[in-house]
Amino acid sequence: MSEADLPQILEQEQKCFPDSPWPEKEFLYELHENPFSCVQVLEEDGRIVGYIDWWILYDKAQLANIAVDPDYRGRGYGKQLLEACIRDAHEKGCETLSLEARVSNTPAISLYHSYGFIDAAIRKRYYENGEDAILMVLPLGGSL
Ligand SMILES: CC(C)(COP(=O)(O)OP(=O)(O)OC[C@H]1O[C@@H](n2cnc3c(N)ncnc32)[C@H](O)[C@@H]1OP(=O)(O)O)[C@@H](O)C(=O)NCCC(=O)NCCS
């Protein structure tokens, strides 16, 4: 991901998270300031069809954002993005990869379950609209 990708990403972010899209400054922070972040885009014919952002926090990894353009869903792109993150966290010796998802987000929760994520906890009223989050954790073994 580079700064030049942001117009396309911000458009997708609005479509993917209409209630709580990340503003441009959040992506700029992830690109230029956050020392823990890893950001990638997935392209098809030069068009950005998805993106992902994760943090490597020493022995723990955290998935911060993942999204696929609604017109390109159901083609395995979400899996490709998630696999890049899992591979990196594994290679860097992390013990776990964690994330939060809205309890209503069936597509995302199914995706995470298919990779072995465990339902670890419910974070009550985690989102601005009062919805609960499910905390999901993938054990990676760790080698640090
Ligand atoms: C979650 C998301 C990234 C999945 O992207 P995708 O490219 O459609 O996913 P894939 O085509 O790789 O599908 C992977 C798996 O996800 C699950 N899945 C995807 N869409 C699903 C749906 N509509 N219902 C149930 N499960 C679904 C399935 O387990 C699927 O595996 P399968 O095809 O073998 O059954 C996409 O729906 C998205 O961008 N959603 C909006 C943003 C978001 O909610 N991000 C996650 C925040 S926690």
The ligand as a Gaussian input file, in Angstrom:
#p B3LYP/6-31G(d) Opt

LIG

0 1
 C      -14.836000     -10.527000       5.071000
 C      -14.386000     -10.269000       3.625000
 C      -12.990000      -9.626000       3.659000
 C      -14.313000     -11.604000       2.878000
 O      -13.785000     -11.341000       1.574000
 P      -14.083000     -12.307000       0.317000
 O      -13.077000     -11.971000      -0.741000
 O      -15.497000     -12.252000      -0.058000
 O      -13.741000     -13.729000       0.956000
 P      -13.360000     -15.076000       0.164000
 O      -13.980000     -15.089000      -1.188000
 O      -11.888000     -15.252000       0.241000
 O      -14.103000     -16.152000       1.083000
 C      -13.418000     -16.762000       2.120000
 C      -14.345000     -17.405000       3.118000
 O      -15.061000     -16.396000       3.823000
 C      -16.337000     -16.901000       4.192000
 N      -17.358000     -16.084000       3.532000
 C      -17.152000     -15.152000       2.569000
 N      -18.343000     -14.563000       2.246000
 C      -19.278000     -15.159000       3.025000
 C      -20.679000     -14.974000       3.179000
 N      -21.354000     -14.057000       2.465000
 N      -21.322000     -15.726000       4.100000
 C      -20.658000     -16.636000       4.847000
 N      -19.329000     -16.856000       4.734000
 C      -18.649000     -16.125000       3.840000
 C      -16.367000     -18.340000       3.748000
 O      -15.822000     -19.121000       4.804000
 C      -15.390000     -18.309000       2.580000
 O      -14.840000     -19.558000       2.316000
 P      -15.524000     -20.549000       1.220000
 O      -15.655000     -19.746000      -0.036000
 O      -14.559000     -21.667000       1.125000
 O      -16.853000     -20.907000       1.800000
 C      -15.409000      -9.355000       2.893000
 O      -16.709000      -9.875000       3.073000
 C      -15.400000      -7.901000       3.324000
 O      -14.591000      -7.083000       2.847000
 N      -16.333000      -7.530000       4.207000
 C      -16.458000      -6.114000       4.651000
 C      -15.305000      -5.689000       5.508000
 C      -15.231000      -6.537000       6.766000
 O      -16.227000      -6.885000       7.365000
 N      -13.977000      -6.866000       7.175000
 C      -13.750000      -7.683000       8.354000
 C      -13.791000      -6.899000       9.590000
 S      -13.568000      -7.930000      11.017000

